[in-house]
Amino acid sequence: MFWADRHAEEIKKRFGKRTSPLIVRDEKTASGRVHIGSMRGVAIHGTMAEVLAADGVLATFLYEINDFDPMDGIPSELDSDVWAEHLGKPLCRVPSPDGKAKNFAEYYADEFKGVIAEAGFKPEYYHSSELYTSGKMNGVIRDALDAADRIRAIYKEVSGSVKKSDWLPISVLCEQCGKIGTTEAHNWDGEKVSYICTKGPGGSVGCQHKGSVAPWDGAAKLPWKVEWPAKWKVVGVDIEGAGKDHSTKGGAREVSDTIAREVFGIESPYDIPYEFFLDRNGKKMSSSAGRGASSREIADNFSPTILRLALIGKEPAVQVSIDPSGELLALLYDWHDRIASAYWDKTDDNEARLFEVLYHGAPPQKIYYPRFSTVTFVAQMQHLNIEEEFKGLKESVLTAEEKKELQERIVYARRWLERYAPDKYRFVLAKDAIPDGVKDFSDTQKKALRSVLTFVEQNKSLIGADFHAKLHEIKEQIGIAPKELFSALYIAFLGRDSGPQAGWFLSTIDRDFLIARLKEVS
């Protein structure tokens, strides 16, 4: 069963026949270019909302752009000397790097929203600053301040984190310098919070102002582990998962679950813990660790459909590689084409269901998909007419839809070849000189190559499938091992011992050059 279908069954059992929409929620603090890792949450929550809706369950996917957190670091692409003065300010009050967007958070959020849309997800966006400034958070702020003793105890009991005896679960917006990440609150009298503006994370420095303010309507914010369950209550969240790091024993989720019950009087949302994205070395992709790339960079190297497949195809509890380097892109295209066949030919219900969800419940009609690894080869052969080659492989004229698919794959194949593809996918005909490896050919290999030459000379028109069949016939007649025959052919024309399907590959080479080279090496 597809993972989202399984969770949908559990969700329906938990919430019964609700008449109001279930709220599915996720969020991201827009403090810089959003890392690709954040797309895992988007994909899981977005897919759940889609599957529930398709099953007749009202569901709304809300996505919060957290723009009220303090700026606690400066993105590497910005000048730290210029931006240091803004450290500690709410992100929504820091100017946009391009001077065009509404603010710093909006600048980076806009790029991320573009990636989300390309991957086929359509959340309803809102901003955390709006929750605070509108007064919607006022009630939970009062609840948290009144229960400060209990929250300190929960931190200690659940996670082992010890807070000072006068610590309050609130960060005040300094009246003098406008920073929120540098203030320490130390007294709550039921109406106002006393604070001092000292210092904060990321090297942010306060102005030393001391004051007392009513923490309403955007004058203060809650710390994350308290804010999280507070938002569940204010927004009315029913379904919200979290990354594995938050879902461990004593982690943020357990702290927030406890605060939700004991302070805010609500049950925490249905949880879907999920694993991380991995790079090609099996390491967690992490912006803080400097591994991986931004969501925009990854999206630029995957077609929207293939990106979506990489995001939703595996169980949430399974680690997923989404690094464009290595063979991943070729493997993803093969996976896509396999689940397409499963859907069209009704050979595998699970893979067919994935294909259905991949295309939002409306999969395309059956078409010919050109294999991506073959596309990468043809795209490197400048003398070939690409559409004609695939017309031959399909053995019929390409439809308009097939031509469109082929052209898209060519775009991403060339991009991949330029930036990330392993050497095994890069092919250059050795036209200028006979490769060195030819001198090591055995007598049996040379004999087999002479048989290949005879076949080419006797056939003016070379068809890939027929050529490949002939190679196997020669292999049996000569008594040569497959590896010996095919490696000799690849070395002769590519200077390496591996390559694409031999018969088809040889059929694409100019016939005169093919004959000349076979004579030289046999």
PAKOLMI-682823 format. One record per residue (C-alpha): x, y, z. Coordinates in steps of 0.02 Angstrom, whole numbers, padded with zeros to 5 digits. Layout:
! residues N
> X; Y; Z
> X; Y; Z
...
***
This chain:
! residues 522
> X; Y; Z
> 00000; 00000; 00000
> 00063; 00174; -00044
> 00124; 00259; 00115
> 00001; 00405; 00105
> -00146; 00286; 00083
> -00095; 00193; 00240
> -00083; 00354; 00341
> -00248; 00413; 00268
> -00334; 00258; 00338
> -00263; 00295; 00511
> -00312; 00478; 00499
> -00491; 00433; 00453
> -00501; 00319; 00603
> -00436; 00456; 00718
> -00546; 00599; 00658
> -00701; 00506; 00602
> -00827; 00598; 00495
> -00772; 00776; 00521
> -00874; 00905; 00427
> -00740; 01041; 00437
> -00577; 01022; 00338
> -00431; 00935; 00421
> -00284; 01055; 00436
> -00118; 00987; 00373
> 00026; 01103; 00417
> 00212; 01127; 00389
> 00328; 01276; 00407
> 00500; 01345; 00368
> 00600; 01488; 00440
> 00652; 01593; 00289
> 00823; 01645; 00352
> 00918; 01611; 00190
> 00910; 01503; 00035
> 00801; 01357; 00086
> 00894; 01191; 00090
> 00825; 01045; -00011
> 00796; 00951; 00153
> 00646; 01062; 00188
> 00560; 00990; 00035
> 00537; 00823; 00122
> 00411; 00899; 00242
> 00325; 00992; 00101
> 00309; 00832; 00000
> 00244; 00725; 00143
> 00115; 00851; 00202
> 00066; 00903; 00027
> 00042; 00723; -00029
> -00062; 00684; 00125
> -00177; 00830; 00088
> -00196; 00774; -00093
> -00230; 00591; -00051
> -00355; 00635; 00085
> -00447; 00755; -00031
> -00452; 00624; -00169
> -00525; 00503; -00043
> -00667; 00623; -00003
> -00593; 00691; 00158
> -00591; 00881; 00168
> -00411; 00935; 00196
> -00318; 01100; 00187
> -00129; 01109; 00172
> -00064; 01264; 00262
> 00118; 01315; 00247
> 00191; 01443; 00365
> 00332; 01557; 00314
> 00410; 01588; 00483
> 00466; 01769; 00468
> 00455; 01820; 00650
> 00607; 01722; 00708
> 00764; 01828; 00737
> 00900; 01837; 00606
> 01031; 01726; 00690
> 01155; 01707; 00549
> 01208; 01787; 00385
> 01194; 01684; 00225
> 01363; 01650; 00145
> 01318; 01746; -00013
> 01295; 01908; 00085
> 01426; 02027; 00153
> 01435; 01997; 00341
> 01498; 02172; 00375
> 01346; 02248; 00292
> 01217; 02133; 00369
> 01286; 02113; 00546
> 01183; 02260; 00610
> 01023; 02162; 00575
> 01069; 02010; 00679
> 00936; 01984; 00812
> 00797; 02075; 00720
> 00639; 01983; 00665
> 00666; 01923; 00487
> 00512; 02017; 00429
> 00597; 02180; 00486
> 00761; 02149; 00395
> 00773; 02226; 00220
> 00773; 02116; 00066
> 00944; 02076; -00009
> 00883; 02131; -00180
> 00794; 02287; -00120
> 00637; 02228; -00209
> 00552; 02099; -00102
> 00448; 02154; 00047
> 00582; 02098; 00171
> 00724; 01975; 00201
> 00610; 01826; 00236
> 00500; 01861; 00086
> 00651; 01867; -00029
> 00705; 01689; 00015
> 00528; 01624; 00035
> 00482; 01676; -00141
> 00619; 01566; -00214
> 00563; 01419; -00108
> 00381; 01443; -00156
> 00434; 01427; -00338
> 00513; 01258; -00304
> 00360; 01199; -00209
> 00249; 01246; -00356
> 00363; 01159; -00481
> 00353; 00999; -00380
> 00164; 01005; -00394
> 00114; 01058; -00218
> -00012; 01196; -00186
> -00015; 01247; -00002
> -00103; 01399; 00065
> 00032; 01514; 00134
> 00029; 01623; 00287
> 00162; 01711; 00392
> 00203; 01688; 00575
> 00218; 01877; 00596
> 00034; 01891; 00550
> -00014; 01770; 00690
> 00074; 01879; 00815
> 00031; 02054; 00755
> -00152; 02009; 00729
> -00169; 01961; 00911
> -00209; 01779; 00873
> -00062; 01723; 00982
> -00108; 01832; 01130
> -00207; 01697; 01221
> -00073; 01564; 01208
> 00061; 01689; 01258
> -00035; 01724; 01419
> -00059; 01537; 01448
> 00127; 01506; 01425
> 00181; 01647; 01540
> 00057; 01594; 01675
> 00125; 01416; 01663
> 00310; 01464; 01657
> 00351; 01356; 01808
> 00270; 01204; 01728
> 00355; 01235; 01559
> 00525; 01244; 01644
> 00486; 01079; 01730
> 00431; 00997; 01565
> 00594; 01050; 01482
> 00692; 00967; 01623
> 00583; 00811; 01640
> 00566; 00772; 01455
> 00730; 00831; 01378
> 00845; 00862; 01525
> 00861; 01047; 01482
> 00876; 01154; 01638
> 00816; 01334; 01633
> 00855; 01469; 01760
> 00725; 01490; 01896
> 00670; 01659; 01826
> 00672; 01605; 01642
> 00514; 01647; 01549
> 00452; 01568; 01386
> 00451; 01732; 01291
> 00565; 01843; 01187
> 00520; 02027; 01191
> 00542; 02147; 01045
> 00661; 02279; 01114
> 00575; 02449; 01112
> 00739; 02538; 01079
> 00836; 02436; 00947
> 00697; 02329; 00876
> 00786; 02163; 00906
> 00696; 02009; 00970
> 00838; 01884; 00978
> 00940; 01981; 01106
> 00815; 02006; 01247
> 00801; 01909; 01409
> 00634; 01915; 01499
> 00641; 01895; 01687
> 00476; 01950; 01764
> 00293; 01929; 01723
> 00167; 02023; 01830
> 00012; 01966; 01737
> 00011; 02115; 01620
> 00189; 02158; 01572
> 00355; 02070; 01548
> 00518; 02147; 01608
> 00672; 02121; 01501
> 00849; 02173; 01464
> 00921; 02182; 01288
> 01091; 02094; 01301
> 01148; 01973; 01168
> 01083; 01830; 01063
> 01132; 01688; 00944
> 01243; 01712; 00792
> 01342; 01851; 00873
> 01194; 01970; 00885
> 01222; 02110; 01010
> 01088; 02202; 01105
> 01079; 02383; 01155
> 01074; 02351; 01345
> 00905; 02435; 01357
> 00797; 02382; 01505
> 00611; 02393; 01493
> 00440; 02321; 01527
> 00307; 02288; 01395
> 00140; 02205; 01371
> 00185; 02054; 01261
> 00034; 02068; 01145
> 00003; 02101; 00962
> 00180; 02066; 00901
> 00275; 02143; 01046
> 00348; 01972; 01090
> 00360; 01793; 01030
> 00368; 01620; 01108
> 00523; 01507; 01100
> 00509; 01371; 00969
> 00466; 01219; 01078
> 00325; 01320; 01157
> 00277; 01411; 00998
> 00255; 01248; 00903
> 00112; 01180; 01009
> 00044; 01356; 01029
> 00024; 01365; 00840
> -00059; 01194; 00838
> -00193; 01268; 00950
> -00210; 01437; 00864
> -00210; 01368; 00687
> -00309; 01212; 00731
> -00182; 01089; 00663
> -00237; 00908; 00642
> -00091; 00831; 00546
> 00091; 00882; 00561
> 00245; 00772; 00551
> 00425; 00814; 00591
> 00600; 00759; 00548
> 00680; 00613; 00635
> 00793; 00727; 00738
> 00640; 00809; 00818
> 00548; 00644; 00844
> 00676; 00553; 00953
> 00650; 00518; 01138
> 00665; 00683; 01231
> 00666; 00780; 01068
> 00572; 00936; 01020
> 00415; 00840; 00971
> 00399; 00756; 01141
> 00428; 00921; 01231
> 00298; 01007; 01123
> 00174; 00863; 01139
> 00185; 00877; 01329
> 00164; 01066; 01327
> 00016; 01048; 01209
> -00074; 00935; 01333
> -00023; 01012; 01498
> -00017; 01197; 01456
> -00131; 01225; 01307
> -00255; 01085; 01341
> -00250; 01005; 01168
> -00196; 00841; 01092
> -00048; 00855; 00974
> -00078; 00828; 00787
> -00065; 00662; 00697
> 00122; 00636; 00677
> 00217; 00571; 00526
> 00402; 00562; 00576
> 00514; 00566; 00424
> 00695; 00532; 00379
> 00822; 00645; 00298
> 00885; 00668; 00122
> 01059; 00598; 00092
> 01202; 00654; -00018
> 01297; 00534; -00132
> 01408; 00480; 00014
> 01260; 00430; 00121
> 01277; 00581; 00235
> 01128; 00684; 00292
> 01104; 00836; 00181
> 01117; 00982; 00299
> 01133; 01169; 00274
> 01213; 01186; 00446
> 01343; 01054; 00403
> 01373; 01128; 00232
> 01316; 00969; 00143
> 01192; 00969; 00001
> 01117; 01113; -00094
> 00974; 01235; -00094
> 00804; 01178; -00152
> 00821; 01293; -00302
> 00986; 01216; -00356
> 00916; 01040; -00346
> 00756; 01088; -00437
> 00857; 01164; -00578
> 00932; 00993; -00612
> 00775; 00885; -00603
> 00622; 00897; -00712
> 00469; 00940; -00606
> 00398; 00764; -00623
> 00563; 00680; -00578
> 00587; 00798; -00431
> 00413; 00753; -00369
> 00452; 00567; -00387
> 00611; 00586; -00285
> 00512; 00677; -00150
> 00361; 00564; -00132
> 00416; 00394; -00197
> 00488; 00321; -00038
> 00413; 00292; 00134
> 00435; 00441; 00252
> 00535; 00330; 00371
> 00660; 00288; 00232
> 00814; 00392; 00200
> 00818; 00457; 00022
> 00960; 00514; -00090
> 00921; 00671; -00188
> 01097; 00719; -00241
> 01107; 00752; -00429
> 01287; 00694; -00437
> 01316; 00510; -00471
> 01188; 00401; -00560
> 01033; 00460; -00466
> 00952; 00556; -00608
> 00966; 00410; -00730
> 00898; 00291; -00596
> 00752; 00407; -00560
> 00703; 00412; -00743
> 00712; 00222; -00753
> 00603; 00213; -00597
> 00478; 00333; -00674
> 00467; 00230; -00834
> 00448; 00069; -00734
> 00301; 00133; -00632
> 00224; 00201; -00792
> 00230; 00026; -00866
> 00159; -00046; -00705
> 00012; 00074; -00717
> -00022; 00052; -00903
> 00007; -00136; -00907
> -00069; -00172; -00735
> 00082; -00271; -00676
> 00112; -00200; -00501
> -00024; -00116; -00396
> 00096; -00025; -00280
> 00200; 00049; -00420
> 00043; 00089; -00520
> -00027; 00183; -00370
> 00134; 00284; -00354
> 00120; 00333; -00538
> -00060; 00386; -00508
> -00015; 00497; -00360
> 00137; 00564; -00452
> 00018; 00637; -00581
> -00112; 00697; -00454
> -00233; 00556; -00493
> -00234; 00592; -00681
> -00088; 00496; -00761
> -00048; 00525; -00945
> -00103; 00406; -01081
> 00022; 00273; -01132
> 00168; 00343; -01232
> 00343; 00290; -01279
> 00471; 00349; -01150
> 00649; 00359; -01218
> 00769; 00284; -01091
> 00866; 00423; -01007
> 01036; 00339; -01019
> 01008; 00320; -01206
> 00958; 00502; -01218
> 01120; 00553; -01133
> 01219; 00456; -01263
> 01126; 00523; -01416
> 01135; 00700; -01347
> 01325; 00688; -01356
> 01330; 00628; -01536
> 01322; 00791; -01632
> 01305; 00705; -01801
> 01143; 00618; -01753
> 00965; 00676; -01781
> 00896; 00640; -01608
> 00714; 00624; -01657
> 00758; 00509; -01801
> 00861; 00398; -01685
> 00718; 00377; -01564
> 00595; 00353; -01705
> 00704; 00204; -01752
> 00712; 00139; -01574
> 00524; 00154; -01555
> 00502; 00081; -01731
> 00367; 00207; -01772
> 00341; 00394; -01786
> 00349; 00492; -01622
> 00188; 00577; -01569
> 00183; 00760; -01521
> 00179; 00710; -01337
> 00327; 00593; -01361
> 00428; 00728; -01449
> 00391; 00846; -01305
> 00449; 00716; -01177
> 00605; 00680; -01278
> 00651; 00864; -01289
> 00630; 00885; -01102
> 00741; 00736; -01067
> 00873; 00805; -01185
> 00874; 00969; -01087
> 00902; 00882; -00919
> 01023; 00755; -00993
> 01135; 00892; -01061
> 01126; 00988; -00898
> 01170; 00831; -00801
> 01313; 00789; -00919
> 01382; 00964; -00901
> 01374; 00969; -00712
> 01362; 00800; -00627
> 01361; 00643; -00734
> 01491; 00508; -00693
> 01620; 00472; -00827
> 01532; 00311; -00877
> 01393; 00417; -00953
> 01509; 00529; -01053
> 01550; 00470; -01228
> 01666; 00544; -01360
> 01703; 00449; -01520
> 01890; 00417; -01535
> 01901; 00487; -01711
> 02073; 00568; -01708
> 02177; 00416; -01662
> 02161; 00231; -01628
> 02144; 00205; -01439
> 02294; 00129; -01349
> 02194; -00019; -01286
> 02180; -00089; -01463
> 02359; -00153; -01457
> 02309; -00277; -01321
> 02170; -00359; -01423
> 02184; -00549; -01431
> 02178; -00648; -01592
> 02002; -00704; -01547
> 01945; -00524; -01524
> 02020; -00475; -01692
> 01935; -00621; -01776
> 01768; -00568; -01703
> 01796; -00389; -01761
> 01831; -00451; -01938
> 01662; -00539; -01935
> 01581; -00376; -01879
> 01669; -00286; -02022
> 01601; -00413; -02148
> 01424; -00386; -02084
> 01440; -00197; -02100
> 01512; -00207; -02275
> 01370; -00320; -02330
> 01232; -00207; -02259
> 01215; -00029; -02319
> 01074; 00004; -02196
> 01115; -00035; -02015
> 00970; -00060; -01895
> 01013; -00064; -01711
> 00909; -00216; -01662
> 00971; -00318; -01811
> 01151; -00266; -01777
> 01138; -00316; -01595
> 01066; -00486; -01641
> 01210; -00510; -01765
> 01337; -00472; -01629
> 01267; -00612; -01522
> 01270; -00727; -01673
> 01454; -00685; -01703
> 01490; -00714; -01519
> 01423; -00891; -01532
> 01508; -00928; -01698
> 01680; -00868; -01642
> 01664; -00938; -01466
> 01711; -00773; -01382
> 01651; -00717; -01211
> 01525; -00574; -01218
> 01637; -00460; -01115
> 01783; -00489; -01232
> 01682; -00447; -01388
> 01591; -00295; -01322
> 01740; -00220; -01232
> 01841; -00233; -01393
> 01705; -00137; -01487
> 01695; -00002; -01353
> 01884; 00017; -01344
> 01896; 00030; -01532
> 01771; 00172; -01545
> 01766; 00254; -01373
> 01935; 00212; -01297
> 01851; 00129; -01147
> 01786; -00044; -01107
> 01601; -00002; -01081
> 01465; 00094; -01169
> 01283; 00093; -01226
> 01197; -00056; -01307
> 01326; -00111; -01434
> 01220; -00148; -01587
> 01121; 00012; -01575
> 01278; 00113; -01533
> 01371; 00049; -01687
> 01220; 00080; -01798
> 01227; 00266; -01754
> 01407; 00287; -01813
> 01443; 00352; -01987
> 01459; 00194; -02095
> 01619; 00247; -02183
> 01705; 00284; -02018
> 01637; 00122; -01945
> 01713; 00019; -02087
> 01879; 00112; -02083
> 01901; 00091; -01896
> 01854; -00094; -01899
> 01984; -00123; -02034
> 02115; -00032; -01930
> 02085; -00129; -01770
> 02053; -00304; -01839
***
